[in-house]
Amino acid sequence: MRRNGISQGRLVLENKNSEGKLPIVWELLATYWNDEKFVPTYEVLSDLHSDFEKEQVLPHNLISNLSPATPGKCKGKINSIISKSNCIFTNWERNGQVDDRMSSGE
């Protein structure tokens, strides 16, 4: 297949700025972060941690003084969180705490 052999319809769909393009996850996160009407909550997970015993509402005014989100900032922050979490979990596994918790029935 050659580039000139692709139908015109497909070229339009592959165009980064086409009207039919769906937003990527980083664009969605930035849009929600910057939207004053978006009020996220997190679900009750009392067996996970005491901080999650009741539903919390996170109003926009808690983050309104922070810089506006961009897709690039969202991607960087989420990737940083994932990377740090992986390091913490790897260290936790190396510590042997996984085996201790598993054998004690926790």
BELKANOR-V185667 format. One record per run of one state. SS is the DSSP state (h for helix, s for strand, l for the rest). FROM is the first residue (numbers start at 1). LEN is the number of residues. If there is no record, write none. Layout:
ss | from | len
SS | FROM | LEN
SS | FROM | LEN
//
This chain:
ss | from | len
l | 1 | 2
h | 3 | 3
l | 6 | 2
h | 8 | 7
l | 15 | 10
h | 25 | 10
l | 35 | 5
s | 40 | 3
l | 43 | 7
h | 50 | 3
l | 53 | 3
s | 56 | 3
l | 59 | 1
h | 60 | 3
l | 63 | 8
h | 71 | 25
l | 96 | 1
h | 97 | 8
l | 105 | 2
//
